[in-house]
């Protein structure tokens, strides 16, 4: 694996500055796992969404102020949904990226779309991850770009036989499973979904630094060339 090193895998498994904040969110969802009380629902969707730049109040039609939107629409809609039934249906699932988790992610996406009018693919993945960190991969634009570079040809990967799914998230999960398998084969390490997320974010940051450095070098060369005229 040319673009993933033993050191980068080791760093992904080490504690980092964000661990304490994430533990607060994990504890919140573990202590209040159900969706029967508006205050518990609002606390979870608000804190996870805001912490991870995936706020549910970003919507197609911004009717009503933020507080009313949470109290009158978000809380009641999630409470009336079958989200606890969906989560209970995967209670026995132990491994990340199963077909069942793909289906639940699609259901939660549809629920969030009914509230916002938008596909909340990232928010659905993050909300589910904090309820079941052992089986749900975190999805957003940064890690999507990273894994597309690390696992470029999704057509060659094993399929997931889900009945109801979001194609983009399903393909992302297929890439995640492939990368985890490669890391285990090469380095003898089984990364957890959170550790994989840290690895992909680190890769994205490295790529951005290289791009910025390259742009600076090109600018310096151009400036030097201009002075020679």
N, C-alpha and C positions, 0 to 999 in steps of 0.2 A: 504494500500500500504506500505509494509514493507520497501522497499528500496528507496522510495521517501517520504520525510517529508514535513511538512508545512513550515519549515524553508528553505529547498532547493528550494521550489517553490517560496517563497518570495524573495530569493536571485536572482533567475532567472529573476524576474521582476524589480530588482533594476538597476540603472545606473552602468556601469562598465568602466574600462579604455579603452576598445576597441570601445566604442560608438561613439566617435568623428570621428575616422577613418572610421567606417562603414557609418556614416552620409555623409561623403565626397563621398563615392561610391554611396549611395542612391541618393544624389543630382545630381551626374554626370549622372546617368541613367534617372532620372526624367527630367533633363534639356535637355538631348540629347537622347530621347527614341527611335529614329529611326535608320535605318541602310542604309543610303544613301550616307554618306560621309566617306571616308577612315579614316580621322583623328579621327572622333568620334568613329568609330568602333574599331580602334586600341587602342585608349585611354581606352575604356571600357574593352575589352578583355584582354589587357595587365595588367591594374591595378587590376582588379578583380582576374585574374589568379595568378598573382605574390603575391598579398596580402593573398590569400587563398591556397597557395601551390598546385595550380592546373594549372600551366602554360601551355598554348597551344603549346609552342615550344617543349615540351616533346613529341616526336613523333617517329613513327616506323622507318622512314628513315630521318635522320637529314641532308637533303640536303640544302645547302645555309646557310649563317650566319643569326643571329637572326633578324637584321634590315630588310634584304631583304625578309625574310620569312613573316614578318608582312606586309610589304609594297606590295609585289608582289603576295602573296598567301592568307594570312588570310583576309586582308581587302577586296580585290576583291571577294573572294569566299563568304564571309558573305553578301556583298552588293548584289551579284547576287542571293542570296537565297530568300526564301519566309518567312524569319524570322519575318518581320513586319506583314505579313499576319497572321502568326501563333499567334503572340502576340495580334493582333487585334481580333482574333477569340475568345479570352478568356477575352475580355475587360469587359464583363458583369458578369463574375464569381466573386463571393464575398467570398466564403468559400474555405479554403485550402484543397488540396488533392482531387479535383474532377477528374473524368475520363478524362475530357478535358485537365487538366494540365498534366496528365500522358502522354497523346498523344503528347502534345507540347514538353515535355521533351524528348521523344523518337525522335521526328523530329530534335531537336537541337543536340542530341547525334549523329544522322546520319550525320548531317551537319559537326560537328567537326571531325567525323571519316573520312569523305571525304577529310578533310584538313590534318589530322595527321596520319591516318591509325590505330588509337587506339580508344577504347571506352572511351570517356571523360565524364563518368557518373557524376563524382563529379563536374567538371567544368560546365557542362550543368546545373546542379541544382543550382550552385552558381550564374552563369550568369543570369539565369532566376529569381532567388530570388531577386537580386538587381533591376531588372526591375519591379517585382511584389512581394514585400516582404510580402504582405498579403495572398498570395495563394501558394507560392512555398516553400517546405521544403528543407533545406540544407542537402546534403548527403556527407559524406566522411567516411573513414574507422573507425575513432574514434567513431562517433555517431552511426554508424552501429553496432559496437560491443556493445555499451551501450544499445541501444534499443532492441537488440536481447536478452540481459539478463533481461530486464524489461518486455518485451512482447515476451516470448520465442516461443509460438506456433502460427505461422502465419496461419496455416490451419484452425483454429477455428474462424478466423476473417472474417467479411463481405468482399466480393469481390468488386472490382471496375470494372464496365463493360466497360472498355476501348477497343477500336478496335485495336489500335496500341500502343504497350508499351514495355518498357524494364522491364523484370520480376523482376530483383533485385531492381530497384527503385520503382516499383509498390508495392512490398511486404514491402519495407521500409516505404512507405507512409501509407500503411494499418496499420502498427505497430504504426506510428506516430498518426494517427487518433484514434486508440484504446487507446493509452496512454493519449492523450488529453481528451478523454471522461472519463477515469478513474480519472484523476486529477480534472476535473470539478465536477464529482460526489462526490469525497471524500473531496475536499477542496473548492469547489464552485468558482473556478477560471478558466477562459478561457485563456490559454496561446496563444500568437501569435507564428508563426513559428520561429522568431528570439529568442524569450524567450525559446521555447522548445529546440532550438539548444544550448543555454547557459546552460540549465538544463542538457542536455545529455553530454556536454563537462565537466561540473562540476562532473557529475557521473563518467565519464571516468578518470578524474584526481584523484578522491577519490579512485577508484579501483586500480590505479597505485600506489598511496601512500601506500595502504594496502599491495599490492604485494611487494613493495620495503621494507616496514617495516618487513613483514613476512620473507623475504629473509635474512634481517640483523639479525633477532632473531635466525633463523636457523643456520646462520654462527657463531654467538656468542656461541650458545649451542654446536655446533660441535667443535669449538675451545677449549671450556672449557673441553669437554669430552676428547679431544686429550691430554690436559695438565695433566689429571688425570691418564693417563697410565704411 
